Amino acid sequence: MNVLPREKQVAAISALVEGVSVRATERLTGVNRGTILSLGIRVGEGCLKLHSAMMRDLHVNRIELDEIWAFVGKKQRLVTHDDSDMVGDQYTFIALADSAKAIITYKTGKRTAINTQDFADDLRARVIGSPEISTDGFNAYPWCIRHAFGEEVAHGVVEKHCAVNGSPEAARRYSPGRVTTVKYHAVQGAPEHISTSFVERQNLTLRMQQRRFTRLTNGFSKNYLNHCAAVALYVAHYNLCRVHEALRVTPAMQLGVTDHVWTISELVGAALDGRLPSEPSPIPRRPSPQTPTVAGRKVGRFTVIDGGA
């Protein structure tokens, strides 16, 4: 049982959501890294429940889907037949609301048709109506989206083709080669706008703010459950606490599921205690000095008074 005082819990979680490693968080906060890991798992599990409860019955016009790669324990080329599916390559499927920039749902696991179907079914359960959907060229998407949303959904695909380089260095690098062509086509229905730019930009934010996704470091996840908890913590912080630079509010506020910017303390409290924070009371506004104070009928910033005959 974690008995850290709340201010220490908030300090540790604040460091983790800003991309600080567990060992660096230990040095900054003075909290043992085992305690930090235990706290991170508990908060992550609470954030998963919090997200599931809040992101429901959503009205969204467009949704972009994508997957972001990471690995757990070891690289895929080192995985043996005795290893479980919790080791090696792990993909996090993300569904992003286009205009609100909010993460509607997510799922971490192998890049398989089964996980893609579970991801699409969960997305279907959270949104109302038939939003327009854009995806990359992963071949499991068309059938899974049709199975989850039906025949009426508009689904478009962005296919990017990269230059092929047969050198050993190209085979070992993490990023694909230079993009040579980009093709857009409608798989189902008549989508008006086919793009995955917003969700791809969000993936960059995820890599910057979660140490476990940083490439070419030893900060990768050693345990699958820790990895999933870190993703859940990131999503809750991204939706509820982080003010989007373009929106000037959080994605959750733009989507209408909350009316204020959450603090890290509120997020930790809701995740650990299972209760939503109380909404702040409205702050009374002082009368503008430009507004006349005489009695009468107001028109805009002015007051109309009765004149003499």
PAVEX-726160 format. One record per residue (C-alpha): residue number from 1; z negated, x, y negated. Coordinates in steps of 0.02 Angstrom, whole numbers, plus 50000, padded with zeros to 5 digits. Layout:
<atoms>
<atom><resi>NUM</resi><w>Z</w><u>X</u><v>Y</v></atom>
...
</atoms>
This chain:
<atoms>
<atom><resi>1</resi><w>50000</w><u>50000</u><v>50000</v></atom>
<atom><resi>2</resi><w>50052</w><u>50073</u><v>49832</v></atom>
<atom><resi>3</resi><w>49903</w><u>50075</u><v>49713</v></atom>
<atom><resi>4</resi><w>49987</w><u>50161</u><v>49567</v></atom>
<atom><resi>5</resi><w>49943</w><u>50087</u><v>49398</v></atom>
<atom><resi>6</resi><w>50082</w><u>49982</u><v>49325</v></atom>
<atom><resi>7</resi><w>50122</w><u>50108</u><v>49188</v></atom>
<atom><resi>8</resi><w>50152</w><u>50243</u><v>49319</v></atom>
<atom><resi>9</resi><w>50261</w><u>50124</u><v>49419</v></atom>
<atom><resi>10</resi><w>50364</w><u>50084</u><v>49265</v></atom>
<atom><resi>11</resi><w>50381</w><u>50269</u><v>49221</v></atom>
<atom><resi>12</resi><w>50444</w><u>50312</u><v>49395</v></atom>
<atom><resi>13</resi><w>50567</w><u>50167</u><v>49404</v></atom>
<atom><resi>14</resi><w>50629</w><u>50203</u><v>49227</v></atom>
<atom><resi>15</resi><w>50673</w><u>50380</u><v>49281</v></atom>
<atom><resi>16</resi><w>50761</w><u>50322</u><v>49440</v></atom>
<atom><resi>17</resi><w>50872</w><u>50196</u><v>49353</v></atom>
<atom><resi>18</resi><w>50928</w><u>50330</u><v>49229</v></atom>
<atom><resi>19</resi><w>50996</w><u>50440</u><v>49367</v></atom>
<atom><resi>20</resi><w>50848</w><u>50558</u><v>49387</v></atom>
<atom><resi>21</resi><w>50822</w><u>50625</u><v>49562</v></atom>
<atom><resi>22</resi><w>50665</w><u>50588</u><v>49662</v></atom>
<atom><resi>23</resi><w>50601</w><u>50767</u><v>49650</v></atom>
<atom><resi>24</resi><w>50634</w><u>50774</u><v>49463</v></atom>
<atom><resi>25</resi><w>50544</w><u>50607</u><v>49443</v></atom>
<atom><resi>26</resi><w>50398</w><u>50683</u><v>49537</v></atom>
<atom><resi>27</resi><w>50391</w><u>50827</u><v>49413</v></atom>
<atom><resi>28</resi><w>50408</w><u>50713</u><v>49261</v></atom>
<atom><resi>29</resi><w>50280</w><u>50582</u><v>49311</v></atom>
<atom><resi>30</resi><w>50160</w><u>50680</u><v>49420</v></atom>
<atom><resi>31</resi><w>50180</w><u>50552</u><v>49560</v></atom>
<atom><resi>32</resi><w>50205</w><u>50614</u><v>49737</v></atom>
<atom><resi>33</resi><w>50384</w><u>50594</u><v>49795</v></atom>
<atom><resi>34</resi><w>50329</w><u>50501</u><v>49951</v></atom>
<atom><resi>35</resi><w>50245</w><u>50374</u><v>49840</v></atom>
<atom><resi>36</resi><w>50401</w><u>50364</u><v>49731</v></atom>
<atom><resi>37</resi><w>50509</w><u>50329</u><v>49884</v></atom>
<atom><resi>38</resi><w>50389</w><u>50196</u><v>49945</v></atom>
<atom><resi>39</resi><w>50385</w><u>50116</u><v>49773</v></atom>
<atom><resi>40</resi><w>50574</w><u>50123</u><v>49761</v></atom>
<atom><resi>41</resi><w>50594</w><u>50032</u><v>49926</v></atom>
<atom><resi>42</resi><w>50471</w><u>49896</u><v>49877</v></atom>
<atom><resi>43</resi><w>50549</w><u>49870</u><v>49706</v></atom>
<atom><resi>44</resi><w>50724</w><u>49875</u><v>49781</v></atom>
<atom><resi>45</resi><w>50682</w><u>49743</u><v>49910</v></atom>
<atom><resi>46</resi><w>50605</w><u>49636</u><v>49772</v></atom>
<atom><resi>47</resi><w>50760</w><u>49659</u><v>49664</v></atom>
<atom><resi>48</resi><w>50868</w><u>49599</u><v>49810</v></atom>
<atom><resi>49</resi><w>50767</w><u>49438</u><v>49820</v></atom>
<atom><resi>50</resi><w>50767</w><u>49421</u><v>49631</v></atom>
<atom><resi>51</resi><w>50956</w><u>49439</u><v>49623</v></atom>
<atom><resi>52</resi><w>50980</w><u>49314</u><v>49764</v></atom>
<atom><resi>53</resi><w>50872</w><u>49186</u><v>49675</v></atom>
<atom><resi>54</resi><w>50945</w><u>49205</u><v>49500</v></atom>
<atom><resi>55</resi><w>51132</w><u>49229</u><v>49531</v></atom>
<atom><resi>56</resi><w>51171</w><u>49053</u><v>49590</v></atom>
<atom><resi>57</resi><w>51285</w><u>48910</u><v>49533</v></atom>
<atom><resi>58</resi><w>51385</w><u>49023</u><v>49419</v></atom>
<atom><resi>59</resi><w>51536</w><u>48968</u><v>49316</v></atom>
<atom><resi>60</resi><w>51656</w><u>49115</u><v>49315</v></atom>
<atom><resi>61</resi><w>51842</w><u>49113</u><v>49275</v></atom>
<atom><resi>62</resi><w>51893</w><u>49284</u><v>49342</v></atom>
<atom><resi>63</resi><w>51813</w><u>49401</u><v>49469</v></atom>
<atom><resi>64</resi><w>51859</w><u>49580</u><v>49511</v></atom>
<atom><resi>65</resi><w>51815</w><u>49655</u><v>49681</v></atom>
<atom><resi>66</resi><w>51805</w><u>49838</u><v>49727</v></atom>
<atom><resi>67</resi><w>51712</w><u>49960</u><v>49841</v></atom>
<atom><resi>68</resi><w>51624</w><u>50120</u><v>49792</v></atom>
<atom><resi>69</resi><w>51601</w><u>50259</u><v>49920</v></atom>
<atom><resi>70</resi><w>51446</w><u>50359</u><v>49964</v></atom>
<atom><resi>71</resi><w>51374</w><u>50433</u><v>50123</v></atom>
<atom><resi>72</resi><w>51204</w><u>50428</u><v>50208</v></atom>
<atom><resi>73</resi><w>51129</w><u>50571</u><v>50306</v></atom>
<atom><resi>74</resi><w>51288</w><u>50667</u><v>50341</v></atom>
<atom><resi>75</resi><w>51474</w><u>50669</u><v>50307</v></atom>
<atom><resi>76</resi><w>51583</w><u>50557</u><v>50414</v></atom>
<atom><resi>77</resi><w>51668</w><u>50704</u><v>50499</v></atom>
<atom><resi>78</resi><w>51497</w><u>50757</u><v>50567</v></atom>
<atom><resi>79</resi><w>51453</w><u>50586</u><v>50638</v></atom>
<atom><resi>80</resi><w>51444</w><u>50579</u><v>50828</v></atom>
<atom><resi>81</resi><w>51456</w><u>50434</u><v>50950</v></atom>
<atom><resi>82</resi><w>51267</w><u>50434</u><v>50966</v></atom>
<atom><resi>83</resi><w>51242</w><u>50399</u><v>50780</v></atom>
<atom><resi>84</resi><w>51219</w><u>50222</u><v>50717</v></atom>
<atom><resi>85</resi><w>51319</w><u>50132</u><v>50584</v></atom>
<atom><resi>86</resi><w>51182</w><u>50178</u><v>50460</v></atom>
<atom><resi>87</resi><w>51244</w><u>50359</u><v>50456</v></atom>
<atom><resi>88</resi><w>51401</w><u>50428</u><v>50375</v></atom>
<atom><resi>89</resi><w>51518</w><u>50340</u><v>50254</v></atom>
<atom><resi>90</resi><w>51444</w><u>50187</u><v>50168</v></atom>
<atom><resi>91</resi><w>51539</w><u>50075</u><v>50049</v></atom>
<atom><resi>92</resi><w>51459</w><u>49960</u><v>49921</v></atom>
<atom><resi>93</resi><w>51565</w><u>49805</u><v>49892</v></atom>
<atom><resi>94</resi><w>51544</w><u>49739</u><v>49714</v></atom>
<atom><resi>95</resi><w>51601</w><u>49575</u><v>49636</v></atom>
<atom><resi>96</resi><w>51605</w><u>49584</u><v>49446</v></atom>
<atom><resi>97</resi><w>51625</w><u>49436</u><v>49327</v></atom>
<atom><resi>98</resi><w>51767</w><u>49481</u><v>49211</v></atom>
<atom><resi>99</resi><w>51707</w><u>49417</u><v>49041</v></atom>
<atom><resi>100</resi><w>51519</w><u>49430</u><v>49071</v></atom>
<atom><resi>101</resi><w>51530</w><u>49603</u><v>49155</v></atom>
<atom><resi>102</resi><w>51392</w><u>49544</u><v>49273</v></atom>
<atom><resi>103</resi><w>51378</w><u>49594</u><v>49456</v></atom>
<atom><resi>104</resi><w>51382</w><u>49428</u><v>49549</v></atom>
<atom><resi>105</resi><w>51352</w><u>49497</u><v>49723</v></atom>
<atom><resi>106</resi><w>51360</w><u>49659</u><v>49821</v></atom>
<atom><resi>107</resi><w>51349</w><u>49724</u><v>49998</v></atom>
<atom><resi>108</resi><w>51326</w><u>49899</u><v>50068</v></atom>
<atom><resi>109</resi><w>51393</w><u>49950</u><v>50238</v></atom>
<atom><resi>110</resi><w>51547</w><u>50009</u><v>50330</v></atom>
<atom><resi>111</resi><w>51717</w><u>49965</u><v>50260</v></atom>
<atom><resi>112</resi><w>51758</w><u>49840</u><v>50397</v></atom>
<atom><resi>113</resi><w>51831</w><u>49665</u><v>50404</v></atom>
<atom><resi>114</resi><w>51662</w><u>49594</u><v>50460</v></atom>
<atom><resi>115</resi><w>51570</w><u>49663</u><v>50309</v></atom>
<atom><resi>116</resi><w>51712</w><u>49608</u><v>50196</v></atom>
<atom><resi>117</resi><w>51700</w><u>49431</u><v>50263</v></atom>
<atom><resi>118</resi><w>51511</w><u>49427</u><v>50239</v></atom>
<atom><resi>119</resi><w>51537</w><u>49490</u><v>50061</v></atom>
<atom><resi>120</resi><w>51669</w><u>49358</u><v>50023</v></atom>
<atom><resi>121</resi><w>51564</w><u>49217</u><v>50099</v></atom>
<atom><resi>122</resi><w>51413</w><u>49266</u><v>49994</v></atom>
<atom><resi>123</resi><w>51521</w><u>49270</u><v>49838</v></atom>
<atom><resi>124</resi><w>51587</w><u>49096</u><v>49879</v></atom>
<atom><resi>125</resi><w>51408</w><u>49031</u><v>49892</v></atom>
<atom><resi>126</resi><w>51363</w><u>49094</u><v>49718</v></atom>
<atom><resi>127</resi><w>51508</w><u>49032</u><v>49611</v></atom>
<atom><resi>128</resi><w>51567</w><u>48858</u><v>49569</v></atom>
<atom><resi>129</resi><w>51750</w><u>48808</u><v>49575</v></atom>
<atom><resi>130</resi><w>51896</w><u>48921</u><v>49616</v></atom>
<atom><resi>131</resi><w>51895</w><u>49075</u><v>49505</v></atom>
<atom><resi>132</resi><w>52042</w><u>49193</u><v>49495</v></atom>
<atom><resi>133</resi><w>52011</w><u>49349</u><v>49602</v></atom>
<atom><resi>134</resi><w>52083</w><u>49525</u><v>49586</v></atom>
<atom><resi>135</resi><w>52060</w><u>49660</u><v>49719</v></atom>
<atom><resi>136</resi><w>52129</w><u>49828</u><v>49769</v></atom>
<atom><resi>137</resi><w>52246</w><u>49850</u><v>49916</v></atom>
<atom><resi>138</resi><w>52115</w><u>49849</u><v>50054</v></atom>
<atom><resi>139</resi><w>52201</w><u>49750</u><v>50192</v></atom>
<atom><resi>140</resi><w>52048</w><u>49647</u><v>50240</v></atom>
<atom><resi>141</resi><w>52036</w><u>49559</u><v>50073</v></atom>
<atom><resi>142</resi><w>52179</w><u>49431</u><v>50085</v></atom>
<atom><resi>143</resi><w>52122</w><u>49349</u><v>50246</v></atom>
<atom><resi>144</resi><w>51935</w><u>49356</u><v>50203</v></atom>
<atom><resi>145</resi><w>51959</w><u>49282</u><v>50029</v></atom>
<atom><resi>146</resi><w>52071</w><u>49144</u><v>50097</v></atom>
<atom><resi>147</resi><w>51943</w><u>49106</u><v>50233</v></atom>
<atom><resi>148</resi><w>51799</w><u>49098</u><v>50107</v></atom>
<atom><resi>149</resi><w>51884</w><u>49011</u><v>49959</v></atom>
<atom><resi>150</resi><w>52022</w><u>48911</u><v>50039</v></atom>
<atom><resi>151</resi><w>52206</w><u>48896</u><v>50000</v></atom>
<atom><resi>152</resi><w>52187</w><u>48848</u><v>49817</v></atom>
<atom><resi>153</resi><w>52113</w><u>49012</u><v>49752</v></atom>
<atom><resi>154</resi><w>52224</w><u>49129</u><v>49650</v></atom>
<atom><resi>155</resi><w>52216</w><u>49305</u><v>49721</v></atom>
<atom><resi>156</resi><w>52306</w><u>49456</u><v>49651</v></atom>
<atom><resi>157</resi><w>52311</w><u>49635</u><v>49716</v></atom>
<atom><resi>158</resi><w>52325</w><u>49801</u><v>49625</v></atom>
<atom><resi>159</resi><w>52406</w><u>49935</u><v>49733</v></atom>
<atom><resi>160</resi><w>52394</w><u>50115</u><v>49673</v></atom>
<atom><resi>161</resi><w>52499</w><u>50249</u><v>49756</v></atom>
<atom><resi>162</resi><w>52446</w><u>50431</u><v>49737</v></atom>
<atom><resi>163</resi><w>52541</w><u>50594</u><v>49752</v></atom>
<atom><resi>164</resi><w>52527</w><u>50672</u><v>49926</v></atom>
<atom><resi>165</resi><w>52468</w><u>50851</u><v>49937</v></atom>
<atom><resi>166</resi><w>52455</w><u>50932</u><v>50108</v></atom>
<atom><resi>167</resi><w>52346</w><u>51079</u><v>50056</v></atom>
<atom><resi>168</resi><w>52175</w><u>51103</u><v>50141</v></atom>
<atom><resi>169</resi><w>52090</w><u>51088</u><v>49971</v></atom>
<atom><resi>170</resi><w>52167</w><u>50916</u><v>49944</v></atom>
<atom><resi>171</resi><w>52104</w><u>50857</u><v>50113</v></atom>
<atom><resi>172</resi><w>51925</w><u>50906</u><v>50071</v></atom>
<atom><resi>173</resi><w>51911</w><u>50841</u><v>49894</v></atom>
<atom><resi>174</resi><w>51824</w><u>50679</u><v>49848</v></atom>
<atom><resi>175</resi><w>51948</w><u>50600</u><v>49728</v></atom>
<atom><resi>176</resi><w>52126</w><u>50546</u><v>49769</v></atom>
<atom><resi>177</resi><w>52277</w><u>50633</u><v>49701</v></atom>
<atom><resi>178</resi><w>52370</w><u>50591</u><v>49541</v></atom>
<atom><resi>179</resi><w>52422</w><u>50409</u><v>49530</v></atom>
<atom><resi>180</resi><w>52611</w><u>50397</u><v>49535</v></atom>
<atom><resi>181</resi><w>52643</w><u>50209</u><v>49538</v></atom>
<atom><resi>182</resi><w>52542</w><u>50050</u><v>49514</v></atom>
<atom><resi>183</resi><w>52603</w><u>49884</u><v>49585</v></atom>
<atom><resi>184</resi><w>52537</w><u>49710</u><v>49549</v></atom>
<atom><resi>185</resi><w>52575</w><u>49561</u><v>49658</v></atom>
<atom><resi>186</resi><w>52506</w><u>49389</u><v>49693</v></atom>
<atom><resi>187</resi><w>52443</w><u>49364</u><v>49870</v></atom>
<atom><resi>188</resi><w>52397</w><u>49183</u><v>49847</v></atom>
<atom><resi>189</resi><w>52419</w><u>49059</u><v>49706</v></atom>
<atom><resi>190</resi><w>52475</w><u>49111</u><v>49533</v></atom>
<atom><resi>191</resi><w>52347</w><u>49228</u><v>49454</v></atom>
<atom><resi>192</resi><w>52372</w><u>49249</u><v>49267</v></atom>
<atom><resi>193</resi><w>52293</w><u>49421</u><v>49253</v></atom>
<atom><resi>194</resi><w>52285</w><u>49548</u><v>49394</v></atom>
<atom><resi>195</resi><w>52170</w><u>49696</u><v>49358</v></atom>
<atom><resi>196</resi><w>52021</w><u>49791</u><v>49429</v></atom>
<atom><resi>197</resi><w>51988</w><u>49897</u><v>49274</v></atom>
<atom><resi>198</resi><w>51820</w><u>49820</u><v>49231</v></atom>
<atom><resi>199</resi><w>51744</w><u>49840</u><v>49404</v></atom>
<atom><resi>200</resi><w>51811</w><u>50018</u><v>49417</v></atom>
<atom><resi>201</resi><w>51728</w><u>50059</u><v>49251</v></atom>
<atom><resi>202</resi><w>51567</w><u>49983</u><v>49318</v></atom>
<atom><resi>203</resi><w>51582</w><u>50098</u><v>49469</v></atom>
<atom><resi>204</resi><w>51578</w><u>50246</u><v>49349</v></atom>
<atom><resi>205</resi><w>51416</w><u>50178</u><v>49275</v></atom>
<atom><resi>206</resi><w>51344</w><u>50165</u><v>49451</v></atom>
<atom><resi>207</resi><w>51385</w><u>50347</u><v>49489</v></atom>
<atom><resi>208</resi><w>51309</w><u>50402</u><v>49324</v></atom>
<atom><resi>209</resi><w>51147</w><u>50302</u><v>49341</v></atom>
<atom><resi>210</resi><w>51110</w><u>50321</u><v>49526</v></atom>
<atom><resi>211</resi><w>51080</w><u>50498</u><v>49585</v></atom>
<atom><resi>212</resi><w>51122</w><u>50451</u><v>49764</v></atom>
<atom><resi>213</resi><w>51304</w><u>50421</u><v>49714</v></atom>
<atom><resi>214</resi><w>51327</w><u>50586</u><v>49622</v></atom>
<atom><resi>215</resi><w>51456</w><u>50692</u><v>49711</v></atom>
<atom><resi>216</resi><w>51436</w><u>50876</u><v>49760</v></atom>
<atom><resi>217</resi><w>51246</w><u>50875</u><v>49752</v></atom>
<atom><resi>218</resi><w>51103</w><u>50862</u><v>49878</v></atom>
<atom><resi>219</resi><w>51043</w><u>50699</u><v>49800</v></atom>
<atom><resi>220</resi><w>51134</w><u>50591</u><v>49928</v></atom>
<atom><resi>221</resi><w>51035</w><u>50463</u><v>50028</v></atom>
<atom><resi>222</resi><w>50954</w><u>50525</u><v>50188</v></atom>
<atom><resi>223</resi><w>50904</w><u>50349</u><v>50243</v></atom>
<atom><resi>224</resi><w>51009</w><u>50191</u><v>50244</v></atom>
<atom><resi>225</resi><w>50867</w><u>50075</u><v>50191</v></atom>
<atom><resi>226</resi><w>50825</w><u>50188</u><v>50044</v></atom>
<atom><resi>227</resi><w>51009</w><u>50184</u><v>49995</v></atom>
<atom><resi>228</resi><w>51017</w><u>49994</u><v>49999</v></atom>
<atom><resi>229</resi><w>50856</w><u>49982</u><v>49898</v></atom>
<atom><resi>230</resi><w>50927</w><u>50100</u><v>49767</v></atom>
<atom><resi>231</resi><w>51084</w><u>49992</u><v>49751</v></atom>
<atom><resi>232</resi><w>50979</w><u>49834</u><v>49732</v></atom>
<atom><resi>233</resi><w>50873</w><u>49917</u><v>49597</v></atom>
<atom><resi>234</resi><w>51029</w><u>49972</u><v>49504</v></atom>
<atom><resi>235</resi><w>51109</w><u>49799</u><v>49508</v></atom>
<atom><resi>236</resi><w>50952</w><u>49712</u><v>49444</v></atom>
<atom><resi>237</resi><w>50931</w><u>49841</u><v>49305</v></atom>
<atom><resi>238</resi><w>51116</w><u>49832</u><v>49260</v></atom>
<atom><resi>239</resi><w>51117</w><u>49642</u><v>49249</v></atom>
<atom><resi>240</resi><w>50948</w><u>49610</u><v>49169</v></atom>
<atom><resi>241</resi><w>50892</w><u>49764</u><v>49072</v></atom>
<atom><resi>242</resi><w>51043</w><u>49865</u><v>49016</v></atom>
<atom><resi>243</resi><w>51127</w><u>49804</u><v>48857</v></atom>
<atom><resi>244</resi><w>51315</w><u>49814</u><v>48878</v></atom>
<atom><resi>245</resi><w>51397</w><u>49911</u><v>48736</v></atom>
<atom><resi>246</resi><w>51541</w><u>49788</u><v>48717</v></atom>
<atom><resi>247</resi><w>51442</w><u>49628</u><v>48739</v></atom>
<atom><resi>248</resi><w>51288</w><u>49683</u><v>48637</v></atom>
<atom><resi>249</resi><w>51183</w><u>49584</u><v>48763</v></atom>
<atom><resi>250</resi><w>51146</w><u>49608</u><v>48947</v></atom>
<atom><resi>251</resi><w>51271</w><u>49541</u><v>49075</v></atom>
<atom><resi>252</resi><w>51141</w><u>49416</u><v>49136</v></atom>
<atom><resi>253</resi><w>51121</w><u>49348</u><v>48959</v></atom>
<atom><resi>254</resi><w>51310</w><u>49334</u><v>48940</v></atom>
<atom><resi>255</resi><w>51317</w><u>49241</u><v>49105</v></atom>
<atom><resi>256</resi><w>51177</w><u>49124</u><v>49051</v></atom>
<atom><resi>257</resi><w>51049</w><u>49161</u><v>49187</v></atom>
<atom><resi>258</resi><w>50919</w><u>49228</u><v>49064</v></atom>
<atom><resi>259</resi><w>50894</w><u>49221</u><v>48876</v></atom>
<atom><resi>260</resi><w>50821</w><u>49392</u><v>48836</v></atom>
<atom><resi>261</resi><w>50834</w><u>49575</u><v>48877</v></atom>
<atom><resi>262</resi><w>50713</w><u>49618</u><v>49016</v></atom>
<atom><resi>263</resi><w>50602</w><u>49770</u><v>49003</v></atom>
<atom><resi>264</resi><w>50575</w><u>49886</u><v>49150</v></atom>
<atom><resi>265</resi><w>50397</w><u>49822</u><v>49159</v></atom>
<atom><resi>266</resi><w>50460</w><u>49643</u><v>49177</v></atom>
<atom><resi>267</resi><w>50583</w><u>49696</u><v>49311</v></atom>
<atom><resi>268</resi><w>50451</w><u>49792</u><v>49410</v></atom>
<atom><resi>269</resi><w>50328</w><u>49648</u><v>49393</v></atom>
<atom><resi>270</resi><w>50454</w><u>49518</u><v>49451</v></atom>
<atom><resi>271</resi><w>50509</w><u>49628</u><v>49597</v></atom>
<atom><resi>272</resi><w>50333</w><u>49668</u><v>49659</v></atom>
<atom><resi>273</resi><w>50244</w><u>49505</u><v>49617</v></atom>
<atom><resi>274</resi><w>50387</w><u>49386</u><v>49655</v></atom>
<atom><resi>275</resi><w>50368</w><u>49292</u><v>49491</v></atom>
<atom><resi>276</resi><w>50490</w><u>49281</u><v>49347</v></atom>
<atom><resi>277</resi><w>50425</w><u>49340</u><v>49178</v></atom>
<atom><resi>278</resi><w>50382</w><u>49207</u><v>49051</v></atom>
<atom><resi>279</resi><w>50516</w><u>49181</u><v>48922</v></atom>
<atom><resi>280</resi><w>50471</w><u>49246</u><v>48749</v></atom>
<atom><resi>281</resi><w>50426</w><u>49116</u><v>48617</v></atom>
<atom><resi>282</resi><w>50552</w><u>49100</u><v>48477</v></atom>
<atom><resi>283</resi><w>50511</w><u>49203</u><v>48324</v></atom>
<atom><resi>284</resi><w>50500</w><u>49095</u><v>48167</v></atom>
<atom><resi>285</resi><w>50625</w><u>49146</u><v>48035</v></atom>
<atom><resi>286</resi><w>50575</w><u>49174</u><v>47856</v></atom>
<atom><resi>287</resi><w>50673</w><u>49075</u><v>47726</v></atom>
<atom><resi>288</resi><w>50816</w><u>49175</u><v>47652</v></atom>
<atom><resi>289</resi><w>50783</w><u>49229</u><v>47472</v></atom>
<atom><resi>290</resi><w>50959</w><u>49170</u><v>47429</v></atom>
<atom><resi>291</resi><w>50920</w><u>48992</u><v>47482</v></atom>
<atom><resi>292</resi><w>50860</w><u>48882</u><v>47338</v></atom>
<atom><resi>293</resi><w>50686</w><u>48811</u><v>47367</v></atom>
<atom><resi>294</resi><w>50702</w><u>48654</u><v>47262</v></atom>
<atom><resi>295</resi><w>50699</w><u>48489</u><v>47353</v></atom>
<atom><resi>296</resi><w>50862</w><u>48402</u><v>47387</v></atom>
<atom><resi>297</resi><w>51012</w><u>48394</u><v>47502</v></atom>
<atom><resi>298</resi><w>51068</w><u>48562</u><v>47574</v></atom>
<atom><resi>299</resi><w>51251</w><u>48612</u><v>47593</v></atom>
<atom><resi>300</resi><w>51264</w><u>48782</u><v>47677</v></atom>
<atom><resi>301</resi><w>51156</w><u>48904</u><v>47580</v></atom>
<atom><resi>302</resi><w>51144</w><u>48791</u><v>47427</v></atom>
<atom><resi>303</resi><w>51044</w><u>48638</u><v>47380</v></atom>
<atom><resi>304</resi><w>51126</w><u>48492</u><v>47290</v></atom>
<atom><resi>305</resi><w>51014</w><u>48402</u><v>47166</v></atom>
<atom><resi>306</resi><w>51045</w><u>48242</u><v>47071</v></atom>
<atom><resi>307</resi><w>51105</w><u>48270</u><v>46894</v></atom>
<atom><resi>308</resi><w>51082</w><u>48160</u><v>46742</v></atom>
<atom><resi>309</resi><w>51206</w><u>48028</u><v>46687</v></atom>
</atoms>
